Structure formats: C-alpha cells, structure tokens
Amino acid sequence: MRILVHVSGGKPDPWLAELRTVLPEAELRVWQPGDDDPADYAVVWKPPAAMLGRRPGLKAVFNVGAGVDAILELGDAVPAELPVIRLDDAGMGMQMAEYVTHAVLRYFRRFDEFSMQENAANWRFLKPYEKRDFRVGILGLGVLGRRIAEALAHFDFPLNGWSRSQRNLAGIQCYAGPEGFTEFLRHSRVLVCVLPLTPETRGLLNRAALAHLPQGAFLINVARGDHVVEQDLLELVQNGHIAGATLDVFNEEPLPRAHPFWKEPRITVTPHCAALTLRGDSIRQIAGKIRALERGEPVAGLVDRTKGY
Amino acid sequence: MRILVHVSGGKPDPWLAELRTVLPEAELRVWQPGDDDPADYAVVWKPPAAMLGRRPGLKAVFNVGAGVDAILELGDAVPAELPVIRLDDAGMGMQMAEYVTHAVLRYFRRFDEFSMQENAANWRFLKPYEKRDFRVGILGLGVLGRRIAEALAHFDFPLNGWSRSQRNLAGIQCYAGPEGFTEFLRHSRVLVCVLPLTPETRGLLNRAALAHLPQGAFLINVARGDHVVEQDLLELVQNGHIAGATLDVFNEEPLPRAHPFWKEPRITVTPHCAALTLRGDSIRQIAGKIRALERGEPVAGLVDRTKGY
C-alpha cells in the first residue's frame, strides 16, 4: 500500500513516523512537485491542486483536520468521484469545548470587567447575570458542536443549536436552515460558530445576521475567519450592539499587525489555537479507516461534496 | 414558631420576605441589640455574640453561607449544645465550579499569555500544556470541593484531593491529614483551596506548604483569605516558583488599595464574588430543615464544633 503525504505549514517527518508506527506495511512518500506516480491513499493538509489530480490508484484522501474547505476550494482539480475523508474529532472536540467553555464563563461571570476594575485597584461587586438570560447558540451541530454543547450543558447553560437540516438533540432547542436562522439568532445571547466553511456559510455572519442577536450579545468564532464579515462585526462591537467577541480565526492569518481587532478591547484575539490536530490521535484514526476501506467497509467522515462538508 | 433574623452587610427585608413565603406559619423578627426574648430558630450571617447567647427556646442556628467560621469565632458566646447548621450547597457549588473551571482552563490554555501577546499585536503560537502535567489538587472534599472536582473531571483533568480524614472518591487520588499533605502538594500543579476556616487550616498555605508545589504551579483560593499567608505567597510568585494565583478572598476585605496583590500581574484579584448565597435556594433549604427538626428528624449540615465545620 502506497501513501502519499503533504502537510502544508508543518514538517512531514513526524507524520511519517506516526504512520510508520501504525501502518508498518505501507510504503510512505512525501509529495514533491512533479510526482504523478501511483498511490493508494493521500494524507494531506492544504494540498496543492497538482497533488490530487487524476493520480493512478488513488482510493481516498484523508484530511488531517476537521475543516476540508482547503481541499474543496481546489474545485475540479479534485476528481468528483475521489472520496475525501475528514477527521471525526481526534481530540479536537475536547479542545474546542475547553476554549468555548472558558470564553462563555468569562463573559457570563464578567471576568473582563473584574479585570478592568483590578487594573484600577477597584474592589467592586458586579451583579451576576442569570443563566436564563444567557442562552448560548451553537452554529453547527456536528461532532464538534455537539461536544461543545455537552460541556456547556454541564454548567446548565440553556442551549440553542442551528444546522443545515433539522436535528433533534436532547437539551438543545434546535433550529434549521435559512428559515430558522433569524429566530435562532434572536434567542442567542452568546453565538458560537463551529460551522464548516462552504459557499453557503462564507460571510454568513454579516451585519444583517449579527444585528438579529440581542443587544449586548457575545460572539465566539472557532471555525473559519471567512464566516465573519470583519468590518461589520467591528462596527457592531463599536456601536455596542455586540458586547464582546472572542475570535480564533480571521480573514487573513496571521492577523495583520495593523488590523483594528488587535486594538479593540472588546475583541479578544487568539492565534488559531482553539484546537490543534493531535498527530498521534489523527494518524491512528486514519489508519483505522484505511484498514476499514481495504476490507470494503464504510467509514465515518466521508465528505458530501454537494454540502461542502 | 418564632424565627430571629440577622444578616450582616445586607438588608433583612428580602430575607424576611422569602421566609414568609415558605414558612407562613412562623413569627419573624429582626434581631435588635437588647433583644433577649425567646425564639425557636435563628437565621444568621456574621451574627453578633449577643444574639446567640442563652436565648430561651433556641433550638438551632442556621448560617446563610457555607463557611461558619464567623459563628465559631464567637467561641463560648455560643452555647456548646446549640446546633449550628450550615448550608449544604444552595447553588454555591455550581458557582464555585464555574469560577474554578474558568481559572483552571485559563491557566491550562495559557490565555493570560495570549492576552499579553495580543496587547503587543503579536500573533505567536504557544505550545500547549499536557493534561498529564496539569494535575489539579483540591483542598477540601466537602459538597463544594466535590462539585468542583466533577466539573474538572468533565474536561479530563487528573485530580488530587485532600481532606481532614481519608476519603475514597472515584476519579480522585485522595490524600488525608497532616501526613498526606506534603505528598498531595508535590503532585498538584494547580492548587484549589475550598477548605473551611478553622484553627487548623488558618495560615495552612504558608511558605513551607506552597514551596512543596511543583515549580510553575498555580493557586486558586475561593475559601477564606486567612488560609493563605499573603506575604509568603507574594514572594513565591515574585521568585517564579508560583506561576500565577487567582484569589477571591483576602486577609482584609475589601483588599486595601495599597495592597501589592493589585499590582502584581501574575495575581488575579476578584472581589469575593466566586459564589453568592442565593437567597431563595437558601431559605427553601433552611425551611425544609426546620420542618425536619420539628418532626424530630436529623438534618444535613450540622456543624461539628470539635472539627470547626
């Protein structure tokens, strides 16, 4: 079995070492420009278009991340019949739950305000919020969104969820599709975005959408920067409609030094660190799926190209 | 039934209103200096010594908080045979779990460091900690400590616990007594203090104890300020042995404006807000216990005066 590897922005060696451990029978090679030789599987992060063309023998592409937008944006350069398989969770759900729970508790318990008071040596009690006024709306109810919901449910936050097609999940008020979007927003004091980036979701969080959130709402984006129209968000934060935003992803990364988000105290910036791909967990998951495919069995995480995730 | 009420630092009227709702048959009165008249029960927060003396008919004292140190410090002014009953949880466990989980995630995910980078418009990845290096040690395994443990277990933090007498709790490495204290500290990267304040625990977190924590440890104190020797903590933070402390309680409250904790960036100060007594929940719990006592049944939360909690 021949496995072709390409990991943009990272060194291939640690990935090869993990693959060698769990699939000792495989022939591994790192993709180089001009390599059109046969391979059975590709393991990729942000691959170049030339890598996934009509390669002889290629049975499936494994993405070492949850979001497959960088593959699907290659369009016709990736044959329509080539299965693209994303990671199910591989430790990212827990990391997302940590990041989002921290941010929700920070807003709910007013820790940013206490911190500003602390800077002025000001000991002053602030009236707590009530949970019934702090409904958290999760955009995207896949593996990651549901894991985040589970963590927030542990703290008794009332929850909304929104997905492309209707879901019924215990403890979550579920909305679906364009027709449910406005109602979902109107009842979400905190909006958590964990959607896949597709042509339908790009720019979804624009002025019109964000204005439907209640006055004093909060935004947490751990999905992709391009879900948000950044100028619209900035204006809604500056006019006070949005009380705060915690953003891990941006239209351009690294976030340019001159970007106004850095200086806006109500916007918290982190450097795309909410959930890392855990190499060992990911490779073990991919190896298990390769073995299943070799036995002719179905695998989880197969991307639906018409939906885009 | 006659109930005598005294709530230091708060207005009595909302407490009387709640009591009237749940115990409509009771005669309620607010304690005034010189009132030595009979009463069946007292509902108190930080009562004066004169209130709890040998009052005719007094069957029990209910403390509207978890810590009864302010009552026990009255010493012989409170008859030894008078039952003192503390709140079991009444919503404080959840609030404590929120506060502590937020602080643990903040340290674990290095959000303070990301925040400092953000102030310099610096987009820089920081290597994450591993949970196996982030064992959380909980000092005090009563109702509140166990609720905190439950929240942290949801995020798979490895847990230590320490209590006066040995406990066996699923998922917690339990230590007990003076003989287990040093080992407990040596294996706790984060120390969470939720102990009752007693003569045995006052000043427990002094230089000798804190120095047993591993290099780069964190302290979270949501119990009483007098558990900590503040000058010792400050020195261990300044010399780097303790990487950060989140403190909700202090030797003197409000924390004096000139206190060095305000200016130390590695010490986070909040104004004793980690867990508020929720009036409605507390009074419903007290009413239930009064009814049980009237039927001759035992109640939870009876303070052991020899232990001090």
Interface residues (C-beta under 8 A of the other chain):
Chain A: M94 A97 E98 Y99 T101 H102 L105 R106 F108 R109 F111 F114 S115 Q117 E118 A121 W123 R124 F125 L126 P128 A151 H154 F155 D156 E253 P254 L255 R257 W262 K263 T268 V269 T270 P271 H272 C273 L276
Chain B: M94 A97 E98 Y99 T101 H102 L105 R106 F108 R109 F111 F114 S115 Q117 E118 A121 W123 R124 F125 L126 P128 A151 H154 F155 D156 E253 P254 L255 R257 W262 K263 T268 V269 T270 P271 H272 C273 L276
